[in-house]
Amino acid sequence: MKIKEAKKFGVDPGASDIDQAFGGMAQRMRLSGDQLTKLLEGKGIRPDTLKQRIKADMVWSNLVRGRFKESLQVGEKDVAERVKEAGEAADTEAFEYRMQPVVLIVPRGAPQSEFEDGARKPRPCANA
């Protein structure tokens, strides 16, 4: 669905960009691109499936950045001013967040709709 939406706006990363992101993912896992490919294939997953996911994430972030570029830039000063306006005590304690990617892998032989049009309904996570 993300890729279809991106095509409407002419957002389409090149194959080299996707391969570079795939290689970066392998490198973060301390693997080469070929090793990651073999690991995925060993689990019954086509590397192209992961590359499609990478492409979807790339185009979606580009669309969101392009659409909401100005409104997404909120600094700490802006937040502190809003808190002050609301009459609440501003907590000046800083937090550091660590984000980790979540990779959803579609099983081999799954229909194209499983990863393209979002036809599958999400299942609740047991840890949520």
C-alpha positions in Angstrom: 0.0 0.0 0.0 2.9 2.4 0.8 4.5 1.7 -2.5 1.3 2.2 -4.4 0.8 5.5 -2.7 4.3 6.6 -3.4 3.9 5.8 -7.1 1.1 8.4 -7.2 3.6 11.1 -6.2 6.5 9.8 -8.3 8.6 8.6 -5.3 10.6 5.6 -6.4 14.0 4.8 -4.9 16.6 3.2 -7.2 17.6 -0.4 -6.9 21.0 0.8 -5.8 19.5 2.6 -2.8 17.6 -0.4 -1.8 20.6 -2.7 -2.2 22.6 -0.2 -0.1 20.0 -0.3 2.7 20.0 -4.1 2.5 23.8 -4.1 2.8 23.6 -1.7 5.7 21.1 -3.9 7.5 23.4 -6.9 7.0 26.4 -4.9 8.3 24.4 -3.9 11.4 23.9 -7.7 11.9 27.6 -8.2 11.4 27.0 -10.1 8.2 27.8 -9.6 4.6 25.0 -9.1 2.1 25.5 -12.6 0.8 25.4 -14.0 4.3 22.1 -12.2 5.0 20.7 -13.6 1.7 21.7 -17.1 2.7 20.3 -16.7 6.2 17.0 -15.5 4.8 16.8 -18.3 2.2 17.6 -20.8 5.0 14.5 -19.6 6.8 12.4 -19.9 3.7 12.3 -16.2 3.0 13.1 -14.6 -0.3 15.6 -11.7 0.0 13.4 -9.7 -2.4 10.6 -9.8 0.2 12.8 -8.0 2.6 14.0 -5.6 -0.1 10.3 -4.8 -0.9 9.8 -4.0 2.8 12.9 -1.8 2.8 11.5 0.0 -0.3 8.1 0.5 1.3 9.8 2.1 4.4 12.0 4.3 2.2 9.2 5.7 0.1 6.8 6.1 3.0 9.3 8.1 5.0 10.0 10.3 2.0 6.3 10.9 1.5 5.7 11.8 5.1 8.7 14.1 5.2 7.6 15.8 2.0 4.0 16.2 3.2 4.6 17.2 6.8 8.0 18.7 6.6 7.2 22.0 8.3 4.8 20.6 10.9 7.1 17.8 12.1 9.9 20.0 13.2 9.1 20.7 16.9 12.0 21.7 19.2 12.3 21.4 22.9 11.8 25.1 23.2 8.4 24.8 21.4 7.4 22.0 23.8 8.4 24.0 26.9 6.4 27.0 25.7 3.3 24.9 25.2 3.6 23.3 28.6 4.1 26.8 30.1 1.0 28.1 28.3 -1.0 25.1 29.6 0.0 26.1 33.1 1.7 22.8 33.9 5.0 22.4 35.6 7.7 21.9 33.0 9.8 18.9 33.8 13.3 19.7 32.5 14.6 16.2 32.9 15.9 14.9 29.6 15.2 11.4 28.2 17.1 9.4 25.7 15.2 7.0 23.5 16.6 4.1 21.6 14.7 3.0 18.6 15.0 -0.4 17.0 13.6 -1.5 13.7 10.9 -4.1 13.6 11.1 -6.5 10.6 7.9 -8.3 9.6 8.7 -11.3 7.4 6.1 -12.7 5.1 6.4 -16.5 4.6 7.4 -18.0 1.3 4.5 -18.6 -1.0 2.3 -15.9 0.6 0.1 -14.0 -1.8 1.3 -10.6 -3.0 -1.5 -9.0 -1.1 0.1 -10.0 2.2 2.8 -7.4 1.9 1.4 -4.9 -0.7 -2.1 -3.8 0.1 -2.4 -4.4 3.8 -5.3 -6.8 3.3 -4.2 -8.8 6.3 -5.5 -7.6 9.6 -2.9 -7.1 12.3 -2.9 -9.5 15.2 -2.4 -8.2 18.7 1.0 -8.7 20.2 1.2 -11.0 23.2 3.6 -8.6 24.9 1.4 -5.5 24.4 
